[in-house]
């Protein structure tokens, strides 16, 4: 397949229409709520807060009338959110007033997944969970408990409870998302930088569908840089996404070959002496090894691997180096694609480094960070047992505090090195977040106890023994959060309205459990005391008053560049320099420079399944939010017309999609917007929970058919390694 060039379209107009639609939905929803008998009085107030509908943490201003949240507006004081609030942010109102949300503690009384629940008091729920956790500790040790969580301002309290209980087995979301990109850039630069898209002149993206998978400020800055200032965007993706439609050039690259494309670019830049010689000499190590390493990776070779013409690879490499240092190969966020993801991201980092775009306007910029205080609580003894995922043995470079999810599941299922019998989960849905749902179900079956803390009855909560309803973010006050980046800020989430159901903030839930587990001394504080301690270190007068009034504090002035470009600066790497060649990787048994291996291709009767995101859902969340569900009520399977014709498939046909681990049914979308050897389905549908009423058994869950595979260095899940058969049902 050759190059496909797409003309720019008026993206801002389309984006504005989408935002307007979201606001209209918000207003209509509030009107519907008021019409049910609740009327607004004259006591209108505005409360600054921080959105929780995705990881971006945008600042918002809640408009409250008659004790009800009527509207959410963007807060212009946060430079990261660029005075914008997306459809998800607007729909946070519906999270509060959703009839499907969890409203009180419940204990399961039927079989797991049967849906039989008994509403109980908080005391009864706490007593029940504490008894089960104590039984597991007594019989198998504290290490027999698993504590799963995902990003959130109150996640710290949940993690601390697991550690205070004595378990080393805390596992978080990164190895289902961004672990490989974080580790690759850290191994090269000693840190994970931000990308100055607003000031870049040339941007290359591999599958980072930033116009649909929204990251602030990157999405808005890409609009500002590419769409308004006419910077060039080259986009590689097997699927024609919204980002592809806005790019100057779109290449439907053969899946899994991005590393070949990058290595060939490095080859051209070095061969033609286009690298930044002064920067490489002053700040990097391993360039001589890199020169020899990339000699075989010619553009002609890469053309055979990627199906991108050699002449285009050469031209792009030249244009990229000419635009440097205002040129970026953008890292992306969700890097859980293939088993070579770490090395592909490493190659990106190396390419960026040799053109000298480090700590420069329009390049990669080390994150600035603002200070905040800490509440000093009573410390606990460190857990004595090793981690069940054996991370230090199998993934010695991975983040110990996050764990490695898929390897952990394999070990739990085998019962080695020791059994896991109790599972506590906060704000996470492993049944949809992990591939091979049948394996996760087997893991659930092995548990003597499962407790879930969540706002909604997720699929994981549906299979729990006890469910603790957390208050929605608009109903609670959370810790202060520092937002590092090119435009750093400190944000605060304060209670906007009182809880409308019998729910509690996570800290209260943790304290209720801690009391019954004999751990109260470690959690002897209030959220107000915690927050006040954090306010004290903010470098602004009357910090507490400022944060409560504004909800955000940002450093004034323009971004700072070049602070690390001094003779005495030492990067946080083994050599103190940017490591093109990595001795640390070599010592850990990995390739010190990225080595390409051609990906296995699907047999003739199968397709590679690829995943992606849209701007109105976060992972498997929000598809049951009634306002967001209006944008997409059901997922479908994208399939190219050529194989569709061969298989007798038409748009709207019900298909059976089968892998080695499972089978699902969903409707077909026949489209030219995907390669003939791939199919695509959106995440977040086909739920098992009947309390996800809009998406219960609607569409299909990709977790059912995704096979287990992971990146060799980081342990990050490899979600694009599954081959499927497709047929009319």
C-alpha positions, 0 to 999 in steps of 0.5 A: 500500500502506498502513501495516502495524503489527506487534505486538511479540513476545518477541524476547529469548526467540527470540534466546536460543533461537538462541544456545543452538542455536549453542552446542549445535552447537559442543559437538556439533562438538567431540565429533565431532572428539574421537571421531575419535581426539583426546582432551582431557587435563587441561591446560585453559586459557582464552585471551582473543582477538578474533573475526574472523568478521565486522567487529564484533571481539567479544571472546571467551575460547577454552577449550582442552583437549588442544591443541584449541579446545573452546569459545568464550565471550563476554568480558564485559570488552568493552563493545561486544560486551555479553558476547555471542557470536553464532552466527558467533562460536561457529562460528569453531571450525569454521573451524580444523577445517574439512576444506575449508579451505586447508592448504598453498600451491598453484599452478594447473596446469590452466586457470583454474577447472578445479580442477587444483592442485599442492601446493608448498612456501612457497619455491616459492609465494613464488618463483613469485609474486614472479617474476610480479609482477616481470615485470609491473613490468618490462613495465608498471610497478608501477602495473600491479598491483592490490591488493584487500583487506578489513577485518582486523587484518593488512590493514595489512601487505598494503596496505603491500606494495602501496605499497612495491612502487610501486602506487597501486592499492589497492582495499578493500571500502567502495564495495561496502558503506558508502562512501555513508553514511560520506561523507554523514555526514562531509560534514555533521558532519565525522565518522561518529558512533555511534548511542546506541540504548540510550538513544533513545526513538524510532528510525527505520530504512530497511532497516537490518535490525539484528536479522538483520544484526548490528552490535555494540553496536547490535543488542543496544542496540536490543533493550535500548532498543526491546524492554525500555525500550519505545522506539518503532521505525518501520521502512521496508523492502520486505521483512518482516524480523525487524526489521520483526516487532519494530517498532511500525510497518512500512511496505513502502515503495516501493523507492528512495523513502526520500529522499522520506519523509525530505524530507517529515519535514523539511518538517513539522518546519520548517513546524510550527516543531518544529526545535531553534532554539537548536541550529540557530542555534549549531551549523549553517549553511545552515538558511535554504537548507534551509527554502526547499529542502524547501517542495515536499516535502510529505507529500502529495507524499511519499505518492504517491512512497513509498506511505506515507500523508501522515497517517502521515508527519506523525504520525511527524515530530511524534513524532520531533521530540517525542522529540528529542534522544533520537530517531534516524534510524539510518544503517545500515551497508551503504548500497549500494542505489541511485544516490541513496544518498549524498543519502538518507544526507545527508538522514538526517544533516540531519534528525538535525541539525535536531532537535538530537540531536547529541552527546546521550544517545539521539542521535548521538554523536561517537566516542571513541577510545583511544590506541595506539602505532605501530611505526616502520618504514622509509618507502617512496617514494610511488607515482608513477602516478595511480590506475587508477580516476581517483578524483580526476577522477570521485569527488573526495570519495571516500576515496582510500585505499579506491578505487572498485571498480566504476569501477576494474573498468570502467577495467581492462577498457578498459585505460585509463588504463593496463593492469592485468596482475597482481592480488593479493587478501587475504581478499576474493572479488571474484567474489561481492562485485561485481555482474555476475560475467561482467564480473569474469570478463573482468577475471580473464581479462585478468590475467597473474597472480593471487595470493590469500591466504585461509583458504578456497578462495573463488571468487576463489582458485579462479581464481588462479594461486597460493594462499597459505593464511593461518592462521585467527585462532585460530592467530595473533597480530595487531596491536592494534585500537582500537575507537572508539565511544560505549563505546571499547575496545582489543582484542587477538587472540593465538594460541590454538592452533598452526596444524594445517596448513602455513599462515602469518599474513599478515605472514609471507606478506608478508615472504616475498614482500617478501624476493624483491621486494627490499623486506625492509627495509620489513618488518624486524620481527616481529609481537611487536615490532609489538604491543609498540610498540602496547602502549606507548601504552596508558594503563594500567600493565603494558599488555602483561601486561594485554592478554595476560591480558584481551584487551581494555581499555576506558575505565571509567565511562559514555559522555561526551556534549556535548564538542563542544557548546561555543562554541569547538568547530570541526567538521571541515567547511569552515565549522567547523559542521554543514553542512546546505547544503554548499558543498563538495558544490556546488564538486564539482558535486553538489547542496548539499542533497538533491534527490529524483528518482523512481526508475525502476520495473520494467516490468510483466513484471519485478521489482526485485531486493533483497538482505539479510543474515541473522545467521549469515553474513557477506556471502559468507562462512561459508555453507560453515561446516558449523555455520552451514550448518545454519541455511540450506543453500540460498538461495531467491527470495522472491516475493509470492503475487499475481505468483506466482499469475499466473506459476504459481509455487509454493513449492519450484518451480525458477525461472529468474531473468534480468537483462540480464547473466545468469541463475540457477536457484533455488527459490521461496519464495512469501510475503506478506513482500515487496512484489509488485513486488520479489523477494529472494535471500540473498547467499553461495550458488551458489559456483564453488569445489569446495572450498566443498563445501556450497554448490558449485553450491547455490542461486544467486549474486546476483552473476551477475544484478546489473547494474553501477550506482553512487552518483553522489557516493561511487561506492558500488555500487548493488545494488538497481537491477537488474530481473529476469524470473522464470519457472518453469524 
